[in-house]
Amino acid sequence: MPSLTRKLAAALTLGALFLAGCGAAPADTAEAPAAPAVVKIGVIAPLSGDAAAYSTEMQAVIQNRLAKINTPTAATKVEVVYEDGKCEGASAVAAFHKLVDFDGVRLFLGGVCSSETLAVAPLLQQAGAVAVSALSSNPAIAGVSPAQFSLSYRDDDIGKGLATELGKHTKVAIISEQIDYAQGIHDATVANLKKLAPNTQIVADEVFPTGETNFRNLLAKVLAAKPEAVLFDPNVGKNAANLLRQAAELKWNGIKFYSNAAYLAADVGLAGVPNTFSNGMVLIDAPQIDTPELAALQAEIKAAGGSTENLGAYYTASTADGIDLLAKLAIEFHGDAAQIQTALATSTFDGFIGKGLKFGGEAFVQGVGVGKYVLTDGKAVYQK
Amino acid sequence: MHFLQILLTSFVFGTQVMLLAVALHTTYAVSRIFQLAFGAVGTALAYAVWAGGQAGFGWFSNFILFLILAGGLAAAHFYLLEKVTVHHHTLIGTLLSFAFGMGLEALLAIIFGADGKQLTAETFAPWHFGELTLPFSGVLTLAFGGVLATGFVFILEYTQAGRQLRAVAENTALATGQGVQARRVRLIIFGVVTLLAGATGWLRAWDTLLTPNLGFNLITVAFIALVVGGPRARLSGTVAAAYLLTVVPDLTVSLTSGDLSTSWKPVLVFGLAAVLLLLRPNGIFTRTQRAV
């Protein structure tokens, strides 16, 4: 009687399971989950392409902080896993899925580019993950996901700063790259210009696709519109220097130039741009941070063979604070992304950026202003 | 004056496209295959020049490096495709050439990185013609294009090498029967055209920025120019199409005010190509013969 044998086997199996369940300790007397030996933090960053130099320096900052976090006596070690977001949405999403599905990561430092962050943020809650970006500044990040935070300043603060400068002129032109970072700054600048300087006319507003390397006709078109000031708004990287190099070939005759962070880095490659052209260019970007703690951090990284010249002071600080904050909360909450998200939204923390910083339920860290720099002999000089 | 400045700058880009279109036309003539790898080949040779500069090579050593690598790439490209050429597998040949180019670009990105590089740190002052401005790289491009166009016409029309090339292009079997070594003609053409592609890549990189996909952007427009000009038609059609497909979209985008940004250029290129192909499907200078 085979069917009877099968029924008997099933009954015995169920009975064994029932007894095993009865033998388990009741929930209210269960032991607290042990602290994990390793917590993983995923980093989605442009490891290749024009923005790769920033990622290389971020890795140096992260390595420095990990050495301080992963002490020999630490009960929980923090491990960082890197994936290439290529500074664009599709690759960032692929990187995210790889980290979540194959590496089991739920905590993220990233993206770096706003394109990466904007693409990944909608996926966080479903994946049970939380992310803190150190560099993404597009204001569209706010409101995409309660699990996405950013330690960067906001582009609309940059836009306000640029609009304040551009508003000193009656005719201005804007040249921006078709990428989330640059378009965020463009939209914020235009909106603030309308509010702060309604008499300032935008006589040319040109957009070029990412990957475009020949700007001569676009520059000639802008020059023909006879602006008094031009805002160069490209993405960071060597192509920004290419844009300026080609602009320097034309005769701009006293026109004032403004830009974003693209020309802040020391090795942006302004070698082919005459100082007579670029001197006096006003850059609006993150505020300068010159605390002894940050100076010591930068010195340590330099001594270890690394560099923070592309990141600059603010983004070095935000990267260090990002990894420190995530690691601290990961250890405290045993890697529980939901609890970490709540802690990020409600807590106050001290870091290299400053003291008493908080997100206050918002996506962006509160209370960060902007700084003004002026290009002098190829270097950006902070204006106090 | 603004119109003339745009026209001048567009002519530089048009000349770079024309040079690659001539490369495509010439190799198509002797193989009936669209050799789409020449964009990547030109980029690879530009990277060789850059790498030589970074290593501290002088201009002569760099030129020798350029020649050696051009020879290697020409041979690799030729032998990859010779069998399919002889057996008239034209679609497979086109795909093989495309794959060779894509693979070469990917390799360049792996070896040199995807970030843009300035071909040379040396700066040359732009040339001014009254109110018009042309970078030195643009002056070289126009000069080189002019010399090349004249040279090609001369070789094709007035030399034995040109007659052999035209014989192979028109009827390979008959030419072989007359004692022309078609395979040798093809090999020489590949060598010469590889040098041409390398020079174009070098000029383009100097004029803009050296990136792994520098050649892809050029070869796409050059290929469309070849199709619009008529692959089996005279070279003059391809040359004219190359300039039409670069100058007209550039002028349209640059002279219109409003929302027509640089991003519209590919739309205009394809739109213009479609119109020209509908009007003149056999080539812009070719009339369809009435069947008798």
Interface residues (C-beta under 8 A of the other chain):
Chain A: S48 G49 D50 A52 A53 Q178 E206 V207 F208 P209 G211 E212 T213 N214 R216 N217 L218 A220 K221 A224 G237 K238 N239 A241 N242 R245 Q246 E249 L250 K251 G269 A271 G272 P274
Chain B: H2 Q5 I6 T9 S10 F13 A109 G113 A114 D115 G116 K117 Q118 A121 T123 P126 T133 P135 D207 T208 L209 T211 N213 L214 N217 D250 V253 S254 L255 S261 T262 S263
